Amino acid sequence: MSEEVLIVADHPVEGSSPKGGAISIWTLNRPDKLNALNSDSHIAIKEQCLRVESDDNIRCVVIRGAPPQIPEEGGKQKPPAFAAGADISEFLEKGSDDVRPFFEDNAWEAVWNLSKPTIAMVDGFALGGGTELALSCDIRIASDRSTFGQPEINLGLIPGGGGTQRLCRLIGYGKTMEIVLTGGMVSSDEALSSGIVNRIVPFRELEEVTMNLAVEISRKSPYTIRVAKRAVRGALDLPFSEGILMERSEFVALFDTEDKEIGVSSFLNRTDANWLGR
């Protein structure tokens, strides 16, 4: 790759059990392009998804955008961005046969399919593919200066990274149609009220709030966390009656795990649970 488009840092979680738990922080690193996602970004994210999935120590993933660089004297300061869409220059003179392989094996689905919890820490613009990357995460925490949108319609396109599907399931048909058909911007307040984000916080508090949430999740039983995520995801794919049966099956099976016994005993004895992850 010609540039380090994704900076990865694994931060240890104090008090995690089994010991060695860590939060993997991925920073989209193209601040001069408002962290727009290019083909190298997708490759890097997919590689990290494979690494995280195979590393039992990683308990949670946080995805963020690199902050804008300080401009040279006389230069204009760029705004903050999570990811301001795709790198449109890569769309020039491309036909369907050119782009289909890329979109059939993309970073959005790689993040979506992780069994570990994922949090999008959004500060500034999250547009197009950037909104879709945030939607691919389980939880979205945004600063009060963030802006969302699916402006693909202005390019003669539609969202291609799951935006039409995940938005519709998250905020409903009518609001999704408005966002997709107008290509307009959605403020942080509107994103919160419509359900795009879980919460908004002052931008100076964004990192602290997000990391506190990631730490809280990372201190739970990693095995039970995976089961919980799988059960909630089932609500998106299964008819209601089948989802209830699936949840019941997952719940009952947990009674055969060591972590259930640890959790119940710790609750009754008013002690901290030391999970085994099984």
Phi, psi and omega in degrees: 000145184283343179211159177278089188282344180221119177262127184242132176220128178261120183255124180296148180252113178293133178084008178282152174214138355305157182299156178097004181298145182214154173255127179265119181256121179251123180250114174295123194239066170225059187299332178291340178248022184055036177058029178301143184276122174247185183297324177295323178300316181296317179299314182296318180294317179297321178297319179291327176298317178296318180296311183297319182297330183265359183252107183294340181286334180283119184257338184202150178241133174242127179248133183218171174253148177294141178291156180297145179283153176289124184288157173295162183305126181090350180277165182265133179289127177281151180283162175291152180206138167285299172194115184273056175088197177272163174281099188297335180299337180281354180270346185298133174054035178251137175257179183299321180294333180286320189265341185302313180301322180296314184283342176278346179221078190240170183289328182300314181288328178297317178293315181302324186272001177296141175277345179274150177296144180230141180231128172268122177258099192257121174230115180093214185287130168229096188236149176055240179298337176289316173299318181294326176293318176297320179293336178285345177275161181284324185225143179234119174248127186235151174281165181285000176247020181272153179222134181244164177170158175237083186274014185302331181301332180287348177257005186077025182231178171235167175303136183237004180247032177096003185299315182295324184279313183287322176298315183298319179288334184273317188237358177099166187293309187297312181293323177297316178300318179299315182294315184287318186282332179269333185068018185280171181271148177240121181289167179297321179297316179292323178298323178289312184294330180274345178100009178292321180243156179283322179198158172240145181221159174305141188301331179288345180256358188300311183296316181298314181296316181295315182292323177299319178295316180298321179294316180301315179295320185290345179270357176279172175297120181298329178291313181294327177299316179297318179296317180298317179296318180297321181291316180294320177300329180301331179296336180279334189252336189252149168301154188306312183297323178289324178296321177298317178295319179297315179300315181299318180297316179296318180298310182298319181298329180295341179291347177264006182263152176292327181293331175297315182295320178296315182296315181294316180296319179295320178297313182291327181266001179056045177237164176286140179279130174254091187293150174258344181078029178201000000 
